[in-house]
Amino acid sequence: MATDHGPVLAEITGMLVEIVGDTFLIAEEVTMATTFNEDLALESIEFVALAELLHQRYGAEVDLMGFLAEKDMEEILAMSVGDLVEHISRLTHASLASRPVPATATASASAPAPAPAG
């Protein structure tokens, strides 16, 4: 089953617009194939700003600096927006899958329907 990356891609695009400005990104549509280095020419300070926005949005589970630390220089230079979107999608999907179902949801699903009044 294919994963729908649209919502995460839209959020990352919004963050990039906030960081580099919409006048730059209007001319450059952000796609899964857009690279941070070649296409967006992101500076290191902009990566730090992106990391902060990701942390605000997704919490500590999405650690951009940790994700980058696992890569060598060539991989970092070639990294695409899609690489980051897929990383976030994996983490958030795994996080949702590992969360227990709230007791109220299981109780209401298994509770018998109330008898009709009357």
DRENPA-795653 format. One record per residue (C-alpha): x, y, z; residue number from 1. Coordinates in Angstrom, 3 decimals, padded with zeros to 6 digits. Example, Ala and Ser with C-alpha at 12.3 -4.5 7.8 and 13.67 -1.06 7.14 Angstrom:
<nodes>
u->012.300&v->-004.500&w->007.800&i->1
u->013.670&v->-001.060&w->007.140&i->2
</nodes>
This chain:
<nodes>
u->000.000&v->000.000&w->000.000&i->1
u->001.421&v->003.395&w->-000.970&i->2
u->001.822&v->006.020&w->001.707&i->3
u->000.243&v->009.416&w->001.164&i->4
u->003.064&v->011.876&w->001.819&i->5
u->000.982&v->014.887&w->000.734&i->6
u->000.191&v->016.269&w->004.196&i->7
u->003.787&v->015.948&w->005.429&i->8
u->005.143&v->017.388&w->002.159&i->9
u->002.765&v->020.345&w->002.499&i->10
u->003.913&v->020.944&w->006.081&i->11
u->007.606&v->020.780&w->005.126&i->12
u->006.951&v->023.136&w->002.200&i->13
u->005.234&v->025.576&w->004.575&i->14
u->008.213&v->025.416&w->006.923&i->15
u->010.625&v->026.040&w->004.054&i->16
u->008.572&v->029.035&w->002.896&i->17
u->008.726&v->030.398&w->006.440&i->18
u->012.514&v->029.911&w->006.537&i->19
u->013.661&v->031.033&w->003.069&i->20
u->010.740&v->033.233&w->002.046&i->21
u->007.916&v->032.693&w->-000.397&i->22
u->009.409&v->034.838&w->-003.171&i->23
u->012.184&v->032.267&w->-003.612&i->24
u->009.898&v->029.249&w->-003.377&i->25
u->007.231&v->030.626&w->-005.720&i->26
u->009.679&v->030.149&w->-008.577&i->27
u->010.772&v->026.760&w->-007.275&i->28
u->007.926&v->024.360&w->-006.582&i->29
u->008.877&v->021.995&w->-003.781&i->30
u->008.402&v->018.316&w->-004.633&i->31
u->009.639&v->015.046&w->-003.181&i->32
u->012.599&v->015.287&w->-005.599&i->33
u->013.617&v->018.831&w->-004.586&i->34
u->017.071&v->018.783&w->-003.017&i->35
u->018.017&v->020.919&w->-000.046&i->36
u->021.499&v->021.709&w->-001.345&i->37
u->021.202&v->021.959&w->-005.115&i->38
u->017.618&v->023.194&w->-005.585&i->39
u->016.967&v->025.172&w->-002.397&i->40
u->020.573&v->026.103&w->-001.541&i->41
u->019.763&v->025.819&w->002.180&i->42
u->022.443&v->027.211&w->004.475&i->43
u->023.364&v->025.476&w->007.727&i->44
u->021.535&v->028.138&w->009.765&i->45
u->018.404&v->027.392&w->007.726&i->46
u->018.753&v->023.691&w->008.567&i->47
u->018.858&v->024.692&w->012.237&i->48
u->015.681&v->026.753&w->011.755&i->49
u->014.034&v->023.790&w->009.986&i->50
u->015.059&v->021.499&w->012.854&i->51
u->013.413&v->023.890&w->015.330&i->52
u->010.176&v->024.037&w->013.323&i->53
u->010.118&v->020.243&w->012.998&i->54
u->010.618&v->019.913&w->016.749&i->55
u->007.767&v->022.363&w->017.420&i->56
u->005.451&v->020.471&w->015.063&i->57
u->006.374&v->016.828&w->015.746&i->58
u->008.153&v->016.895&w->019.093&i->59
u->011.396&v->015.175&w->019.993&i->60
u->010.646&v->012.070&w->017.922&i->61
u->011.573&v->013.969&w->014.729&i->62
u->015.207&v->014.925&w->015.291&i->63
u->016.585&v->016.467&w->012.081&i->64
u->020.096&v->016.841&w->013.472&i->65
u->020.096&v->013.193&w->014.569&i->66
u->018.820&v->012.166&w->011.130&i->67
u->021.612&v->014.160&w->009.453&i->68
u->024.233&v->012.757&w->011.847&i->69
u->023.508&v->009.266&w->010.471&i->70
u->024.497&v->010.410&w->006.962&i->71
u->027.870&v->011.072&w->005.376&i->72
u->028.591&v->014.382&w->003.621&i->73
u->027.641&v->013.069&w->000.162&i->74
u->024.268&v->011.864&w->001.433&i->75
u->023.587&v->015.176&w->003.156&i->76
u->024.426&v->017.136&w->000.006&i->77
u->022.176&v->014.880&w->-002.099&i->78
u->019.297&v->014.762&w->000.413&i->79
u->015.885&v->015.578&w->-001.002&i->80
u->012.746&v->016.920&w->000.599&i->81
u->011.303&v->013.470&w->-000.098&i->82
u->013.986&v->011.831&w->002.057&i->83
u->012.934&v->014.001&w->004.988&i->84
u->009.208&v->013.528&w->004.300&i->85
u->009.625&v->009.731&w->004.224&i->86
u->011.674&v->009.833&w->007.442&i->87
u->008.963&v->011.861&w->009.202&i->88
u->006.198&v->009.651&w->007.807&i->89
u->007.960&v->006.513&w->009.089&i->90
u->008.463&v->008.004&w->012.548&i->91
u->004.973&v->009.411&w->012.921&i->92
u->003.366&v->006.237&w->011.532&i->93
u->005.421&v->004.055&w->013.909&i->94
u->004.546&v->006.379&w->016.794&i->95
u->000.821&v->006.181&w->016.047&i->96
u->000.972&v->002.402&w->015.628&i->97
u->002.731&v->001.937&w->018.968&i->98
u->000.275&v->004.061&w->020.962&i->99
u->-002.341&v->002.109&w->022.896&i->100
u->-005.961&v->002.620&w->021.980&i->101
u->-007.564&v->004.931&w->024.570&i->102
u->-009.774&v->003.116&w->027.081&i->103
u->-012.789&v->005.253&w->026.178&i->104
u->-012.531&v->004.159&w->022.557&i->105
u->-012.371&v->000.467&w->023.430&i->106
u->-015.100&v->000.775&w->026.071&i->107
u->-017.511&v->002.516&w->023.727&i->108
u->-016.783&v->000.046&w->020.943&i->109
u->-017.505&v->-002.964&w->023.147&i->110
u->-020.324&v->-001.520&w->025.279&i->111
u->-023.805&v->-002.760&w->024.448&i->112
u->-026.190&v->-000.252&w->022.946&i->113
u->-028.539&v->001.314&w->025.501&i->114
u->-032.032&v->-000.112&w->025.646&i->115
u->-034.680&v->002.087&w->024.049&i->116
u->-036.594&v->004.188&w->026.551&i->117
u->-040.137&v->003.580&w->026.805&i->118
</nodes>
